[in-house]
């Protein structure tokens, strides 16, 4: 009986994690068309080494480089994605900070920060 109780006690947290729903969002909000031209992993060592994704993308005919906000070991496939502007801060007319949130085909999302802009 104690073994069964212990087994059930161990399963409860696992079942609770499975029962969690994905965060609700509206796919219609992802109206920015982004074409990923290349995807690579960059080694970032400060203070420990991690891999982060760097993407070369086209947004409205303009070239940008985006960097992932989380460490990754997998590459994002090149192709077309839908996104929305998650964060857009412009304090001065000559500079800005922008983060795009990509909508993935499985319903998940990922955030990428603009780190370069090219004409």
N, C-alpha and C positions, 0 to 999 in steps of 0.2 A: 504494500500500500504506500509506504514511504517513497519507494522508487517511482511509482506512478505519479504521485504528487510532485516529486522533484522534476520528472519529465514534463509534466504539464506546466510547472512553474518556469521551466526553461523555454517552452514554446510560446508562452504568452507574449513576450516582447517581440519575438520574430513575427508572430501573426499580426501584432499591432503595426509593425512596419509595413507589412504587405497590405494591410487594410487602408493605409494612408492614401488619399487621393492625390493626383497631380494638382498643382496649383491651377486654379481656374484663370483663364485668360481668353481674350477674344482674338482669334486668328485674323479677323478683318482689320485689326490694328496694325498688322505687319504689311505696310504698303510700300516700303522702300525696296526696290529691286536691286540686288547686289550680285554681281558676277565675280566669283572668285577665280582669278587667273592662275594663281600659284599659291601653294601652301608649303611651309617648311617649319621645322622645329629649330629653335635657337636655344643655345646653352646660356643660361643666366646664372652666374656664380656670384652671389653676394648675400649673405655669408656662406650659404650652402648652394650646391648646384641643382638646378631644376631645368626642365625643358618647357618652353612656352611656344605656342603657335604664332607664326607671323604669316599674314595673308596679304597678297597683292590683289587688289580688287578694283572694279569699275563701279562707280555709283553716279548715275546721270552723266555718263561720258567723262567723268573726272577720275583720275587715278589716286588711290589712297593705299597706305599700308596700315593694316590693323594688327593689333597684338592681343592675344587672349588675356583674360583677367585671371585665369586659373592655370596651374601647371598641367601639362598634357604630355602623353607619350604617343598619341595617335594623330595622324594627319587628317585634316578636313579635306574631303574630296573637292576637286575643282568643279565648278558648275554654278548654277543659278540658285539663289536663296532669297527668301523674303525676310525682311527685317523691319525694325522700327527704331527710331532714335530714343534711346533709353535715358540719356543724359546729354544736355547741350548747354554749356555754360559759356557765355560771352560777356566778359567784363569790359574788354576794350575792343574797338572795332577792327583791330589788326591781329587778334589772336582768339583762339577758342579751345575748348575741351569738349570732345564728343565721344559718346559710347553708343554703339549699335547693339541691339539685342536681336540675334538671328533666331528664326523659327525653324527647327529641324523637322525632318520628315516624320519622326516618331512622336512629335508633339513636344519634345523638349526644347529648351532654349539655351543659348550661349551668348555671352557678352564679349565684345571686342572693342578695344579702345583705338581711336585714330592716333597713330604715332608718326605718320608722314603724309604729306599731300604733294602731288605733282601735277603740272599742267600737261 
